[in-house]
Amino acid sequence: MSIGLINRCRAMGLHLEADGGDLVVKPRRLLTPELQEELRLHKGEVMAALKLQPPPPYTLKYASRLEMTDNDLAEADHEVATKGYVLLWSTILNDLVAFYRDDEALKHVPKAFVAYSLEELRLLFIERSTSSQTLKLIHEAKKLGGKVIE
């Protein structure tokens, strides 16, 4: 039961984490009242199962290029080069984000992630230093289908 529940949550784009005695679920906006109740009822089982499973790939906590070390950047770059995309949790945006290489890779990004192309990434972080407030505004526009352009 608990593995099925965890897999169902992950398929919805939810990140589950056992933190001491707490079950942390991110992003909260994707958590339905029914699922919240199911997780509450099976919290002990879910937490025990989480401790036995490897974490999903989006447990990395990057928010912007400025917060990433050279090793973090190399790891993310490797993911994009090999898989076509990388899935991340943004601490600034408090949301799931993905960076993808091309339209084919975008097809494999889970729907719960707000996807940014490498061109958008270049415009936001390489050509200029984008403030946290501006990133939040851009992110809200991206959720509605917006694109970053010059």
C-alpha positions as CSV (number, residue, x, y, z in Angstrom):
1,M,0.0,0.0,0.0
2,S,2.7,2.5,1.0
3,I,4.8,2.0,-2.1
4,G,1.8,2.4,-4.4
5,L,0.8,5.6,-2.5
6,I,4.4,7.0,-2.8
7,N,4.5,6.1,-6.5
8,R,1.1,7.7,-7.1
9,C,2.3,10.9,-5.3
10,R,5.5,11.0,-7.4
11,A,3.5,10.5,-10.6
12,M,1.5,13.7,-9.7
13,G,4.8,15.6,-9.2
14,L,4.8,15.5,-5.4
15,H,8.1,15.1,-3.5
16,L,7.8,13.1,-0.3
17,E,10.4,13.2,2.4
18,A,10.7,11.8,5.9
19,D,12.2,14.6,8.1
20,G,12.5,13.3,11.7
21,G,8.9,12.6,12.7
22,D,7.4,14.7,9.9
23,L,6.3,13.7,6.5
24,V,7.2,16.7,4.2
25,V,5.2,17.0,1.0
26,K,6.1,19.5,-1.8
27,P,4.7,21.4,-3.5
28,R,1.6,21.7,-1.3
29,R,-0.5,23.2,-4.1
30,L,-0.6,19.7,-5.7
31,L,-1.8,18.0,-2.6
32,T,-5.6,17.3,-2.7
33,P,-7.6,17.0,0.6
34,E,-8.3,13.3,-0.2
35,L,-4.6,12.6,-0.8
36,Q,-3.6,14.5,2.3
37,E,-6.0,12.4,4.4
38,E,-4.7,9.2,2.8
39,L,-1.1,10.2,3.6
40,R,-2.1,11.1,7.2
41,L,-3.7,7.6,7.6
42,H,-0.7,5.8,6.3
43,K,2.0,8.2,7.5
44,G,4.0,5.6,9.5
45,E,4.1,3.1,6.6
46,V,5.0,5.9,4.0
47,M,7.8,7.2,6.2
48,A,9.2,3.7,6.7
49,A,9.1,3.0,3.0
50,L,10.7,6.4,2.1
51,K,13.7,5.5,4.3
52,L,14.2,2.3,2.3
53,Q,13.8,3.9,-1.2
54,P,16.4,6.1,-3.0
55,P,15.3,9.7,-3.3
56,P,13.8,10.8,-6.7
57,P,16.0,13.0,-8.9
58,Y,14.4,16.3,-8.0
59,T,15.6,16.4,-4.4
60,L,18.4,18.7,-5.4
61,K,17.7,22.1,-4.0
62,Y,18.9,24.6,-6.5
63,A,17.1,27.9,-7.1
64,S,19.2,29.9,-9.5
65,R,22.6,29.7,-11.1
66,L,23.9,32.0,-8.4
67,E,23.1,29.4,-5.7
68,M,24.7,26.5,-7.5
69,T,28.3,25.5,-7.0
70,D,30.5,24.5,-10.0
71,N,29.8,20.8,-9.1
72,D,26.1,21.4,-9.0
73,L,26.2,23.1,-12.4
74,A,28.3,20.2,-13.8
75,E,25.8,17.7,-12.4
76,A,22.8,19.5,-13.9
77,D,24.6,20.0,-17.2
78,H,25.4,16.2,-17.3
79,E,21.7,15.4,-16.6
80,V,20.6,17.6,-19.5
81,A,23.2,16.2,-21.8
82,T,22.4,12.6,-21.0
83,K,18.6,12.6,-20.3
84,G,17.7,15.8,-22.1
85,Y,16.4,17.4,-18.9
86,V,17.0,17.9,-15.2
87,L,14.3,18.1,-12.5
88,L,14.9,20.4,-9.5
89,W,13.3,21.9,-6.5
90,S,13.7,25.7,-6.4
91,T,14.2,27.2,-3.0
92,I,13.6,30.7,-4.2
93,L,10.4,29.8,-6.2
94,N,9.3,27.2,-3.7
95,D,8.3,25.0,-6.7
96,L,9.4,22.2,-9.0
97,V,11.3,23.3,-12.1
98,A,12.9,21.6,-15.0
99,F,15.5,22.6,-17.5
100,Y,15.3,20.9,-20.9
101,R,17.4,20.6,-24.0
102,D,14.9,20.4,-26.8
103,D,11.2,19.8,-27.6
104,E,11.7,16.0,-27.6
105,A,13.1,16.1,-24.0
106,L,10.3,18.4,-22.9
107,K,7.8,15.6,-23.7
108,H,9.4,13.6,-20.8
109,V,9.2,16.3,-18.2
110,P,6.5,15.5,-15.6
111,K,3.5,17.9,-15.9
112,A,4.0,19.1,-12.3
113,F,7.3,20.8,-13.2
114,V,7.5,24.3,-14.6
115,A,9.8,23.8,-17.6
116,Y,12.5,26.2,-18.8
117,S,14.4,25.7,-22.0
118,L,18.2,26.1,-22.1
119,E,17.6,29.3,-24.1
120,E,15.4,30.7,-21.4
121,L,18.0,29.7,-18.8
122,R,20.7,31.6,-20.9
123,L,18.6,34.7,-21.0
124,L,17.8,34.7,-17.3
125,F,21.2,33.8,-15.9
126,I,24.0,34.1,-18.4
127,E,23.1,37.3,-20.2
128,R,21.9,39.1,-17.0
129,S,21.6,38.7,-13.3
130,T,17.9,38.3,-12.6
131,S,16.6,39.2,-9.1
132,S,14.6,36.9,-7.0
133,Q,11.5,39.1,-7.3
134,T,11.8,39.1,-11.1
135,L,12.3,35.3,-11.2
136,K,9.1,34.9,-9.2
137,L,7.1,37.1,-11.6
138,I,8.6,35.2,-14.6
139,H,7.8,31.9,-12.9
140,E,4.2,32.8,-12.4
141,A,3.9,33.8,-16.1
142,K,5.6,30.5,-17.1
143,K,2.9,28.6,-15.1
144,L,0.3,30.3,-17.3
145,G,2.2,29.3,-20.5
146,G,4.5,32.3,-20.9
147,K,7.9,32.2,-22.4
148,V,11.1,34.1,-21.7
149,I,12.1,36.2,-24.7
150,E,14.7,38.9,-25.2
